[in-house]
Amino acid sequence: MSKEISFTVDAPVGRRIVSVRYERLGAGDPLLLLHGIGHHWQAWRPVLDLLAAERDIVAVDLPGFGASSALPDGMVYDLGTFGPVLGGLCTALGMEKPHVAGNSLGGLLALELGRMGLARSVTALSPAGFWSESERRYAFGALRALRAGARALPVPFIERLSRSAAGRAALAGTIYARPGRRAPEAVVAETLALRGASGFESALAAGRGVLFSDGLPAVPVTIAWGSRDRLLLPRQGVRAKRVLPGARLVRLPGCGHVPMNDDPALVARVILDGSR
């Protein structure tokens, strides 16, 4: 069962107490794992044991997602807030300047921690923020549709759909290249996490103005993109490489937007290589 930690963050509206749920396992250099919008820390489950063999892993539910409480009143879901919140979390957990890996929104946040000098290395899997305006509108439309479906379907129907490969494809085919491989209970859990994500609309609204265009300090950066990413199209990886010319760009053959389930061994190897 995940743990909870509360810590104080200095925000523009004053000091606020933030509470975050997290899972911790393994030993070695610290590695912080950040999920995407509407997801939860369990997105990393397929690679946790592989990573924990070499790293001290902390996988978090971002505020307003998974089992974590929403951000306190007055705090907004933008990079200016998430950076200090995650920095405060690392301090509270005794993980000073960890390696950071993130997917989608989590990839963008990992890059932001690198820019702030709070990460010793960054691995970003299909990170947000390297889109054209038309690509952003497409991705946001797809995310809103997924959220609407998760909220509209009765839970017994979601459970029934999850029992077949075709049903899992209907529920999760947007983010996985191989949704049939996802365990039925995992698909139900992540559909309910999307349904209940209190931070979803605010985070999506804050993302409208995001375009990652600045370099990072001397931090090792790996950008990895699934060849079958249907949400943030693979050509955005080439754009990310132009913005971050010092980054290592890795292709993930046969993987979708959330690649950890599609090819756990490959994704774990990319993250470990990037954090050496």
Backbone bond lengths (Angstrom), bond angles and torsions (degrees), N, CA, C in turn:
res aa  C-N    CA-C-N  psi(-1)  N-CA   C-N-CA  omega(-1)  CA-C   N-CA-C  phi
1 M - - - 1.465 - - 1.516 109.62 -
2 S 1.343 117.29 138.98 1.463 120.46 -177.58 1.526 110.98 -68.35
3 K 1.313 114.80 159.86 1.462 121.97 -179.77 1.527 108.89 -105.07
4 E 1.324 116.13 167.42 1.464 121.37 177.66 1.512 109.25 -126.40
5 I 1.322 116.50 141.21 1.454 122.00 175.50 1.522 108.79 -135.04
6 S 1.325 116.21 141.19 1.458 122.18 177.28 1.523 108.54 -118.24
7 F 1.313 116.01 142.41 1.460 121.21 -177.65 1.524 108.65 -152.55
8 T 1.317 115.62 164.17 1.466 121.33 -176.29 1.522 110.25 -98.73
9 V 1.329 115.68 138.39 1.464 122.37 179.56 1.521 108.30 -127.06
10 D 1.335 115.75 135.31 1.467 120.41 173.28 1.522 108.47 -81.97
11 A 1.323 116.72 115.65 1.457 123.13 -179.55 1.516 109.69 -116.84
12 P 1.349 117.89 162.79 1.463 120.05 177.02 1.526 113.14 -56.02
13 V 1.334 116.30 -26.20 1.469 120.19 -179.90 1.526 111.60 -91.98
14 G 1.321 117.83 7.69 1.455 122.06 -179.38 1.518 111.37 111.87
15 R 1.325 116.39 179.33 1.459 120.90 -178.84 1.524 109.74 -70.97
16 R 1.317 115.88 134.76 1.447 121.88 -178.97 1.533 109.36 -133.19
17 I 1.332 115.60 149.11 1.459 121.44 175.98 1.526 108.17 -96.17
18 V 1.326 115.95 124.81 1.463 123.02 179.46 1.523 108.64 -113.39
19 S 1.334 116.31 137.60 1.463 121.38 177.88 1.525 109.23 -116.52
20 V 1.319 115.94 136.20 1.463 121.89 -176.43 1.531 109.22 -134.61
21 R 1.326 116.26 137.65 1.451 121.93 171.58 1.524 109.18 -92.42
22 Y 1.329 116.66 144.51 1.453 119.53 -177.05 1.521 110.08 -153.85
23 E 1.312 115.01 161.85 1.459 123.05 172.77 1.523 107.75 -120.06
24 R 1.327 117.73 136.42 1.465 120.86 -178.87 1.527 109.73 -131.80
25 L 1.311 116.13 134.43 1.462 121.19 178.41 1.525 109.55 -161.39
26 G 1.338 115.51 164.27 1.455 120.75 176.48 1.510 113.02 92.13
27 A 1.319 115.22 -174.70 1.459 122.43 179.92 1.519 108.67 -152.66
28 G 1.324 115.15 152.69 1.460 120.72 -179.24 1.509 110.45 124.60
29 D 1.324 116.45 -158.08 1.456 120.21 177.00 1.526 109.87 -62.21
30 P 1.347 118.20 143.35 1.468 120.14 -177.33 1.532 112.31 -70.92
31 L 1.333 115.71 141.54 1.462 122.90 179.10 1.520 108.41 -137.64
32 L 1.316 116.82 118.18 1.462 123.85 179.10 1.522 109.08 -96.29
33 L 1.345 117.32 130.17 1.462 122.97 -177.98 1.535 109.42 -113.36
34 L 1.338 115.69 128.66 1.468 122.09 -175.22 1.522 109.89 -122.70
35 H 1.323 116.78 124.61 1.464 122.17 -177.47 1.533 111.31 -84.66
36 G 1.324 115.33 177.07 1.458 122.09 179.92 1.510 113.03 -90.57
37 I 1.331 116.55 177.75 1.453 122.22 -176.75 1.536 110.00 -63.97
38 G 1.313 116.00 133.87 1.448 121.45 178.39 1.514 115.01 79.28
39 H 1.329 117.02 -1.54 1.469 120.31 -177.59 1.529 109.95 -101.51
40 H 1.323 116.75 -165.80 1.456 122.15 178.94 1.525 108.35 -149.70
41 W 1.340 115.60 173.48 1.473 118.69 -171.89 1.522 111.86 -60.37
42 Q 1.336 116.92 -24.71 1.464 120.19 -177.71 1.523 113.12 -64.42
43 A 1.325 117.85 -12.73 1.472 119.98 173.85 1.522 111.28 -56.37
44 W 1.340 116.60 -26.45 1.468 121.31 -177.85 1.524 113.45 -88.37
45 R 1.322 118.77 -3.66 1.464 121.28 -174.90 1.533 113.79 -52.55
46 P 1.351 119.53 -40.85 1.464 118.25 -178.06 1.523 114.51 -60.09
47 V 1.346 117.59 -22.33 1.465 119.71 -176.99 1.527 113.00 -112.78
48 L 1.328 118.43 -1.42 1.462 120.16 -172.55 1.524 112.68 -60.45
49 D 1.325 117.65 -48.44 1.466 118.97 -177.68 1.520 111.58 -64.96
50 L 1.324 117.12 -37.40 1.464 120.50 178.43 1.528 110.85 -64.38
51 L 1.323 117.41 -40.20 1.463 121.26 -179.99 1.528 111.43 -75.09
52 A 1.340 115.59 -38.99 1.464 119.32 -175.78 1.518 112.47 -67.81
53 A 1.338 118.07 -16.49 1.461 120.30 176.16 1.525 111.57 -64.70
54 E 1.357 116.54 -21.99 1.463 120.04 -176.51 1.526 113.97 -128.87
55 R 1.323 117.89 -8.01 1.462 120.50 -174.21 1.533 111.33 -135.88
56 D 1.326 115.33 153.61 1.463 123.27 169.47 1.526 106.29 -85.34
57 I 1.331 117.04 102.75 1.460 122.39 -169.32 1.522 110.93 -93.99
58 V 1.326 116.20 133.14 1.464 122.36 165.90 1.522 107.18 -124.38
59 A 1.331 116.06 113.95 1.466 122.46 176.20 1.518 107.24 -106.66
60 V 1.319 118.16 123.64 1.462 121.31 -171.03 1.523 111.48 -112.77
61 D 1.332 114.36 151.77 1.452 121.92 161.71 1.524 106.30 -89.65
62 L 1.324 116.91 114.11 1.459 119.68 178.75 1.525 109.95 -59.84
63 P 1.334 118.44 151.34 1.474 120.15 178.59 1.529 111.66 -54.29
64 G 1.331 115.75 130.67 1.456 120.94 -179.07 1.512 113.74 85.94
65 F 1.340 117.45 6.99 1.463 122.43 -179.86 1.530 109.21 -136.41
66 G 1.359 115.25 156.49 1.454 118.81 -178.46 1.516 110.67 57.05
67 A 1.329 116.13 -132.72 1.460 121.12 -178.56 1.529 112.90 -96.18
68 S 1.343 117.87 3.46 1.463 120.73 179.27 1.520 111.69 -80.00
69 S 1.319 115.43 144.37 1.458 120.72 177.01 1.522 110.57 -66.91
70 A 1.319 115.76 158.20 1.458 120.71 174.37 1.523 110.29 -64.27
71 L 1.327 115.46 160.34 1.458 119.09 173.22 1.533 109.70 -61.69
72 P 1.324 117.67 148.77 1.466 119.83 177.91 1.530 111.80 -61.01
73 D 1.317 116.16 158.93 1.461 121.52 178.66 1.524 110.92 -54.06
74 G 1.322 115.39 136.87 1.457 121.19 178.20 1.509 114.09 93.87
75 M 1.339 118.05 -14.07 1.459 121.38 177.86 1.526 109.15 -96.77
76 V 1.323 116.58 133.93 1.459 121.02 -175.01 1.531 109.75 -105.84
77 Y 1.329 114.72 158.12 1.467 120.70 -175.20 1.523 111.36 -90.30
78 D 1.325 116.60 61.06 1.458 120.27 179.31 1.523 110.03 -122.78
79 L 1.337 115.57 177.28 1.458 119.31 -177.14 1.519 111.68 -63.15
80 G 1.329 116.45 -34.30 1.457 120.29 -179.48 1.513 113.07 -64.94
81 T 1.327 116.89 -21.81 1.461 121.41 176.86 1.521 111.35 -95.17
82 F 1.334 116.93 -47.70 1.460 120.19 -175.78 1.520 112.30 -61.88
83 G 1.327 118.29 -36.39 1.458 120.34 179.69 1.520 112.09 -57.94
84 P 1.351 118.45 -57.07 1.470 119.32 178.16 1.527 113.38 -63.00
85 V 1.342 117.86 -34.41 1.469 120.06 178.73 1.528 110.18 -62.38
86 L 1.331 116.84 -48.22 1.462 119.73 -179.45 1.528 111.72 -69.24
87 G 1.323 116.69 -34.68 1.459 119.53 173.71 1.522 111.38 -61.91
88 G 1.349 115.90 -42.52 1.469 120.27 177.30 1.519 112.17 -65.32
89 L 1.328 116.96 -36.79 1.461 120.86 176.75 1.526 110.83 -61.99
90 C 1.319 116.32 -46.64 1.473 119.66 -179.19 1.519 111.23 -61.53
91 T 1.323 116.67 -40.98 1.463 119.87 177.65 1.519 111.05 -62.98
92 A 1.343 116.34 -43.92 1.466 120.62 -179.18 1.521 111.67 -63.55
93 L 1.323 117.23 -31.86 1.466 121.69 -179.49 1.531 112.96 -90.03
94 G 1.335 117.10 -1.00 1.453 119.93 -179.03 1.510 113.20 72.99
95 M 1.341 116.97 26.99 1.477 121.89 179.40 1.520 108.77 -108.61
96 E 1.282 117.51 76.01 1.453 120.26 -178.79 1.528 110.43 -72.16
97 K 1.301 116.38 122.20 1.457 123.82 177.27 1.534 111.53 50.32
98 P 1.328 117.77 66.43 1.470 120.17 179.03 1.520 111.79 -77.90
99 H 1.319 116.26 166.60 1.455 120.06 159.78 1.530 106.72 -66.84
100 V 1.324 117.33 147.05 1.467 120.75 -178.40 1.516 108.89 -132.45
101 A 1.333 115.74 130.61 1.461 122.02 172.96 1.522 108.02 -125.21
102 G 1.330 116.41 137.66 1.453 120.13 -178.97 1.509 111.31 -145.59
103 N 1.318 114.81 157.00 1.457 122.53 -179.42 1.523 109.09 -121.32
104 S 1.348 116.69 130.05 1.461 122.57 175.23 1.543 109.83 62.12
105 L 1.328 118.99 -118.42 1.462 120.34 174.07 1.519 109.79 -55.19
106 G 1.337 116.34 -41.78 1.460 119.75 178.36 1.518 113.10 -61.76
107 G 1.346 117.24 -32.72 1.457 120.54 175.91 1.515 111.79 -66.39
108 L 1.332 116.02 -41.63 1.464 120.29 175.60 1.524 110.67 -61.77
109 L 1.338 116.61 -43.03 1.466 119.93 179.13 1.524 111.48 -65.99
110 A 1.328 117.38 -36.13 1.466 120.40 176.25 1.528 110.64 -61.53
111 L 1.330 116.25 -43.50 1.462 120.00 177.48 1.527 111.01 -63.97
112 E 1.327 116.96 -37.59 1.463 120.06 178.29 1.528 110.68 -64.61
113 L 1.326 117.53 -40.87 1.461 119.51 176.46 1.528 110.78 -63.33
114 G 1.320 116.69 -36.95 1.460 119.51 174.78 1.511 111.85 -63.15
115 R 1.332 117.07 -41.59 1.460 121.11 179.34 1.525 111.26 -64.99
116 M 1.339 116.26 -33.29 1.465 121.06 179.87 1.525 112.80 -79.37
117 G 1.343 116.86 -4.56 1.457 119.91 -177.84 1.516 113.14 77.55
118 L 1.351 117.60 21.10 1.461 121.89 -177.01 1.524 112.84 -103.31
119 A 1.339 117.79 4.33 1.462 121.58 179.90 1.520 109.37 -128.38
120 R 1.329 116.29 140.78 1.474 118.73 177.64 1.532 111.08 -86.01
121 S 1.339 117.36 -21.42 1.454 122.56 169.24 1.524 107.58 -156.99
122 V 1.337 116.06 160.11 1.467 121.86 -178.31 1.527 108.60 -132.15
123 T 1.327 116.11 130.85 1.458 122.28 168.73 1.519 107.31 -121.82
124 A 1.328 117.24 117.21 1.460 122.71 -176.09 1.526 109.13 -114.37
125 L 1.325 116.44 117.00 1.465 122.92 179.94 1.526 108.36 -97.69
126 S 1.334 116.82 112.85 1.470 122.10 -177.42 1.524 111.34 45.84
127 P 1.334 118.04 57.80 1.466 119.39 -176.13 1.522 112.55 -70.00
128 A 1.318 115.35 146.69 1.460 121.48 172.89 1.526 109.59 -70.02
129 G 1.337 115.68 159.96 1.455 120.54 171.17 1.504 116.38 101.35
130 F 1.343 117.78 3.23 1.469 120.38 178.51 1.531 110.72 -116.88
131 W 1.305 115.44 27.96 1.459 122.81 -176.64 1.514 112.36 -92.20
132 S 1.327 115.67 159.07 1.465 120.88 161.89 1.520 106.29 -82.32
133 E 1.328 117.21 169.34 1.462 119.76 -179.23 1.528 111.30 -62.53
134 S 1.316 117.30 -40.26 1.462 119.27 179.24 1.532 110.86 -67.37
135 E 1.329 118.22 -37.58 1.457 121.06 176.96 1.527 111.40 -65.80
136 R 1.332 116.22 -38.23 1.474 119.53 177.68 1.525 110.39 -64.25
137 R 1.335 117.54 -45.47 1.457 120.03 -179.44 1.532 110.68 -61.89
138 Y 1.322 116.68 -40.60 1.465 120.39 177.57 1.525 110.73 -61.36
139 A 1.339 117.56 -48.24 1.463 121.45 -178.03 1.520 111.05 -63.35
140 F 1.332 116.72 -43.32 1.464 119.71 -178.80 1.520 110.68 -66.61
141 G 1.334 117.28 -36.65 1.455 120.36 176.52 1.516 111.46 -63.29
142 A 1.336 116.26 -42.45 1.463 120.22 178.59 1.523 111.11 -64.79
143 L 1.324 117.46 -39.93 1.455 120.82 178.85 1.529 111.43 -66.08
144 R 1.327 116.04 -41.55 1.468 118.83 177.74 1.528 110.69 -63.15
145 A 1.321 117.43 -38.25 1.462 120.58 178.52 1.530 110.60 -64.99
146 L 1.332 117.43 -42.96 1.460 120.47 176.84 1.520 111.34 -60.38
147 R 1.305 116.16 -43.25 1.467 121.13 179.92 1.531 110.47 -64.59
148 A 1.320 117.39 -44.18 1.462 120.97 179.92 1.530 110.60 -62.19
149 G 1.333 116.50 -41.97 1.453 119.54 178.22 1.510 111.99 -63.70
150 A 1.343 117.02 -42.73 1.464 121.04 -179.76 1.524 111.09 -62.82
151 R 1.329 117.07 -34.31 1.463 120.48 -178.21 1.518 112.65 -81.97
152 A 1.338 116.01 -25.25 1.462 119.20 -175.56 1.526 112.95 -86.18
153 L 1.326 117.68 -30.09 1.466 120.50 -173.49 1.527 110.91 -79.39
154 P 1.310 118.47 131.81 1.473 120.99 173.91 1.531 110.23 -61.93
155 V 1.311 116.49 146.10 1.461 120.47 -178.08 1.533 112.36 -57.77
156 P 1.341 120.33 -43.21 1.473 118.35 177.99 1.531 112.96 -59.63
157 F 1.345 116.90 -33.18 1.461 119.86 178.82 1.526 110.56 -71.63
158 I 1.337 117.92 -38.75 1.462 121.72 175.39 1.528 109.74 -60.17
159 E 1.322 116.16 -44.14 1.469 120.00 179.44 1.525 111.41 -63.75
160 R 1.327 116.36 -38.93 1.459 119.84 179.43 1.526 110.91 -67.67
161 L 1.330 116.75 -42.80 1.461 120.20 177.96 1.523 111.41 -60.09
162 S 1.324 116.89 -39.58 1.466 121.04 -174.27 1.525 112.93 -65.32
163 R 1.329 118.09 -15.98 1.462 120.70 -175.41 1.520 113.35 -77.60
164 S 1.330 117.78 -12.53 1.467 120.34 178.95 1.517 109.85 -119.85
165 A 1.337 115.27 153.60 1.466 119.68 178.00 1.523 110.83 -61.65
166 A 1.336 117.17 -38.79 1.465 120.24 178.97 1.523 110.82 -65.04
167 G 1.332 117.00 -39.13 1.458 120.13 178.23 1.509 112.16 -67.00
168 R 1.334 116.95 -40.17 1.467 119.77 177.56 1.521 110.73 -65.35
169 A 1.333 117.17 -34.57 1.467 120.46 175.87 1.527 110.59 -64.58
170 A 1.347 116.92 -39.42 1.462 120.23 178.66 1.519 111.40 -65.16
171 L 1.322 117.15 -37.33 1.459 121.29 -177.31 1.528 112.61 -80.85
172 A 1.332 117.31 -36.10 1.474 119.97 -168.69 1.513 114.23 -131.55
173 G 1.339 118.12 8.88 1.458 119.91 -176.81 1.512 114.33 -66.74
174 T 1.332 117.88 -18.86 1.462 120.23 178.42 1.519 111.59 -68.56
175 I 1.326 116.73 -32.51 1.467 118.73 -173.29 1.524 113.68 -107.34
176 Y 1.338 117.82 -17.95 1.465 120.85 178.39 1.519 110.02 -114.48
177 A 1.323 116.60 140.90 1.460 120.01 172.89 1.523 110.70 -76.77
178 R 1.337 116.19 -27.33 1.466 121.44 -178.52 1.533 109.45 -128.10
179 P 1.318 117.93 66.14 1.469 119.68 -176.34 1.513 113.55 -62.96
180 G 1.343 117.30 -24.34 1.454 119.98 178.46 1.513 113.31 -62.74
181 R 1.346 116.73 -22.13 1.460 120.64 179.08 1.519 112.47 -79.70
182 R 1.312 117.07 -16.30 1.462 121.04 -178.22 1.526 108.97 -72.90
183 A 1.315 116.71 136.08 1.456 120.75 179.67 1.527 110.06 -63.94
184 P 1.331 118.63 140.42 1.467 120.76 -179.31 1.523 113.20 -53.21
185 E 1.338 117.53 -44.36 1.461 119.78 -178.31 1.533 111.77 -66.35
186 A 1.338 117.05 -30.29 1.465 120.36 177.49 1.523 110.67 -69.90
187 V 1.335 117.05 -39.86 1.464 120.44 178.43 1.520 110.61 -65.26
188 V 1.331 117.30 -40.97 1.468 119.96 176.51 1.523 110.11 -61.98
189 A 1.330 117.30 -46.76 1.461 121.35 -176.69 1.520 111.43 -62.44
190 E 1.340 118.01 -42.58 1.463 118.89 -178.18 1.527 111.84 -75.01
191 T 1.338 117.25 -28.10 1.458 119.38 174.54 1.526 109.89 -67.05
192 L 1.325 117.12 -40.59 1.457 120.72 177.49 1.525 111.45 -70.21
193 A 1.336 116.85 -33.10 1.469 119.51 175.64 1.516 110.75 -63.93
194 L 1.325 117.06 -41.71 1.462 120.86 176.55 1.516 110.75 -63.99
195 R 1.312 116.15 -42.32 1.461 122.18 179.32 1.526 111.51 -59.30
196 G 1.336 116.48 -41.41 1.459 120.10 -173.88 1.516 115.83 -97.02
197 A 1.326 118.07 6.75 1.474 120.93 -174.96 1.524 111.20 -69.98
198 S 1.329 116.77 102.70 1.470 120.56 -176.42 1.521 112.43 -68.68
199 G 1.340 116.96 -21.52 1.460 119.66 -178.73 1.518 114.66 -92.59
200 F 1.342 117.09 2.44 1.461 120.37 -171.57 1.528 112.41 -60.43
201 E 1.319 117.74 -56.47 1.464 119.98 -175.19 1.529 111.74 -62.79
202 S 1.331 116.29 -41.35 1.470 119.41 -178.86 1.524 111.69 -66.48
203 A 1.319 116.81 -41.25 1.458 119.93 178.93 1.524 110.88 -67.02
204 L 1.335 116.58 -40.22 1.460 119.71 178.78 1.529 110.50 -65.03
205 A 1.333 117.04 -41.82 1.463 120.40 178.89 1.522 110.78 -62.67
206 A 1.337 117.20 -40.65 1.470 120.07 179.66 1.518 110.97 -66.75
207 G 1.339 117.18 -27.62 1.456 120.65 -178.37 1.514 114.48 -73.81
208 R 1.338 117.76 -13.76 1.469 119.57 -177.74 1.522 112.06 -59.72
209 G 1.307 116.36 -33.84 1.462 119.04 -177.25 1.507 114.53 -97.60
210 V 1.334 118.08 9.81 1.462 121.21 -174.52 1.520 110.57 -89.15
211 L 1.304 115.32 127.07 1.460 122.05 171.63 1.519 106.56 -146.73
212 F 1.315 116.93 108.15 1.463 120.98 -175.63 1.519 108.47 -73.56
213 S 1.316 115.94 114.78 1.462 118.91 -174.07 1.524 113.11 -134.28
214 D 1.329 117.17 2.20 1.458 120.27 -177.53 1.521 110.85 -107.27
215 G 1.322 115.59 153.71 1.446 120.06 176.12 1.514 111.70 -78.12
216 L 1.313 116.10 174.93 1.455 122.53 177.65 1.518 108.91 -113.19
217 P 1.327 116.86 158.20 1.472 118.73 172.35 1.519 110.00 -65.89
218 A 1.303 116.81 -168.19 1.467 120.95 -174.44 1.519 110.68 -73.58
219 V 1.330 115.10 73.70 1.469 122.71 179.62 1.527 107.48 -122.62
220 P 1.338 119.16 129.11 1.466 119.50 175.22 1.526 110.76 -62.93
221 V 1.318 116.82 127.45 1.467 121.95 -176.76 1.518 109.43 -126.12
222 T 1.334 115.70 132.43 1.460 122.83 171.62 1.519 108.16 -118.45
223 I 1.320 116.71 127.88 1.459 122.77 172.76 1.523 106.88 -109.67
224 A 1.329 117.73 124.41 1.469 121.53 -179.46 1.519 109.21 -125.26
225 W 1.346 116.22 137.17 1.467 120.19 -175.84 1.516 110.32 -134.92
226 G 1.322 115.97 131.25 1.450 121.37 175.78 1.516 111.23 -69.67
227 S 1.333 116.58 135.17 1.472 120.28 -179.65 1.520 112.02 -68.02
228 R 1.343 117.41 -17.74 1.462 121.58 -179.24 1.531 111.18 -116.79
229 D 1.326 115.64 31.19 1.467 120.61 176.35 1.528 108.66 -70.14
230 R 1.322 117.02 116.18 1.459 122.04 -177.83 1.524 112.18 -96.73
231 L 1.324 117.65 -5.45 1.464 120.49 -177.35 1.523 111.34 -101.79
232 L 1.327 116.98 -55.68 1.466 122.24 173.03 1.530 105.67 -111.37
233 L 1.304 115.80 107.93 1.461 121.12 -166.92 1.529 111.51 -65.43
234 P 1.345 117.72 146.19 1.469 121.35 -173.40 1.523 114.78 -56.44
235 R 1.343 117.87 -26.94 1.468 117.74 179.64 1.527 112.34 -62.64
236 Q 1.319 117.03 -17.86 1.464 119.64 176.77 1.522 111.54 -67.69
237 G 1.337 117.12 -23.16 1.455 120.02 174.68 1.522 112.10 -65.61
238 V 1.334 116.35 -38.72 1.472 120.47 176.39 1.520 109.56 -64.04
239 R 1.322 116.21 -39.61 1.471 120.35 177.89 1.524 110.42 -64.60
240 A 1.336 117.00 -40.17 1.462 120.62 178.23 1.520 110.98 -62.15
241 K 1.325 116.99 -38.31 1.465 121.02 179.10 1.528 110.85 -65.22
242 R 1.341 116.97 -34.97 1.471 118.96 177.38 1.533 110.60 -68.53
243 V 1.328 116.59 -38.24 1.465 120.53 179.36 1.524 110.61 -71.15
244 L 1.334 116.42 -36.28 1.464 122.22 -178.02 1.528 108.80 -121.15
245 P 1.327 117.51 74.22 1.473 120.41 -172.34 1.521 113.60 -62.01
246 G 1.320 117.93 -22.37 1.459 119.76 179.22 1.511 113.64 -83.44
247 A 1.335 117.06 -5.18 1.458 120.31 -177.70 1.520 111.49 -76.96
248 R 1.314 116.24 153.77 1.458 122.93 171.64 1.530 107.31 -88.92
249 L 1.314 117.83 123.27 1.468 122.39 178.75 1.518 108.87 -101.94
250 V 1.336 116.58 123.93 1.456 122.70 -176.02 1.526 108.83 -122.02
251 R 1.320 115.99 134.03 1.464 121.60 175.10 1.523 108.71 -92.84
252 L 1.337 116.29 138.03 1.458 122.20 178.51 1.528 107.80 -111.12
253 P 1.327 117.85 91.03 1.469 120.50 -174.57 1.533 112.13 -61.25
254 G 1.325 115.49 133.42 1.450 120.76 175.80 1.513 115.34 75.74
255 C 1.333 117.83 6.57 1.465 120.85 -176.88 1.524 110.98 -101.69
256 G 1.325 115.03 150.29 1.451 121.98 177.04 1.513 112.16 -95.72
257 H 1.342 114.91 -158.20 1.462 119.81 -174.67 1.526 112.35 -67.62
258 V 1.318 116.84 -35.90 1.470 121.47 176.34 1.528 106.08 -109.12
259 P 1.335 117.88 88.90 1.469 120.88 -165.00 1.516 114.73 -81.07
260 M 1.331 117.72 -9.23 1.458 119.85 -172.69 1.529 111.88 -61.80
261 N 1.330 116.70 -32.39 1.454 120.51 179.29 1.529 112.07 -84.61
262 D 1.327 116.83 -30.49 1.465 120.39 -176.36 1.525 112.47 -70.46
263 D 1.327 117.60 -37.52 1.471 121.09 178.92 1.530 108.85 -151.29
264 P 1.342 117.23 77.68 1.470 120.18 -175.30 1.524 113.74 -57.07
265 A 1.327 118.03 -41.69 1.466 120.17 -176.87 1.528 111.16 -63.57
266 L 1.330 116.73 -43.67 1.459 120.49 -179.76 1.523 110.73 -65.62
267 V 1.316 117.34 -45.60 1.467 120.37 -177.81 1.526 110.32 -64.80
268 A 1.320 117.44 -42.61 1.465 119.56 178.49 1.523 110.66 -61.77
269 R 1.328 117.45 -41.42 1.459 120.70 179.75 1.529 111.05 -63.60
270 V 1.331 116.84 -40.84 1.461 120.54 179.29 1.525 110.54 -63.20
271 I 1.337 116.29 -43.21 1.468 119.83 -179.73 1.518 110.88 -66.81
272 L 1.329 117.86 -44.40 1.462 120.25 -179.52 1.526 111.15 -66.15
273 D 1.318 117.43 -41.73 1.468 120.30 177.28 1.529 110.35 -61.50
274 G 1.329 116.29 -40.38 1.455 119.81 -178.65 1.514 113.53 -70.12
275 S 1.338 116.34 -19.80 1.472 119.48 -177.38 1.530 112.16 -107.39
276 R 1.337 116.28 18.90 1.461 118.68 176.79 1.523 109.94 -96.83
